Amino acid sequence: MALENLHEPITLADLTEHCSMSLRTFARHFTGQVGMSPGRWLIQQRVDRARHLLETTDLSVAEIACQVGFASGTSLREHLYAAIGVSPLAYRRTFRGALSSSR
């Protein structure tokens, strides 16, 4: 459910309802199985999808942010920097530079 709808606002309540569990039970089971909180996992999935779009498209940072469920390009920039230590444009440049070098 979540991966197919990353562009939508997804709350912990949405996930617990989908799984027919209480919030506390869901969070405990999720963290036990995945090794991180549901919120952290959701951000990681959005960042991973954003990275893929930066690698494979010419979409703007704002367009990518919208497609992966971040509220703004600024939010995407902050999360990507926290995850990998670079801005979206630097990531795109580095990735595309690596592709040019390998050809």
Buried (B, 14 or more C-beta within 10 A) or exposed (E): EBEEEBBEEBEBEBBBEEEEBEEEEBBEEBBEEEEEEBBEBBBBBBBBBBBEBBEEEEBEBEEBBBBBBBEEBEBBBEBBBEBEEBBBEBBBEEBEEEEEEEE
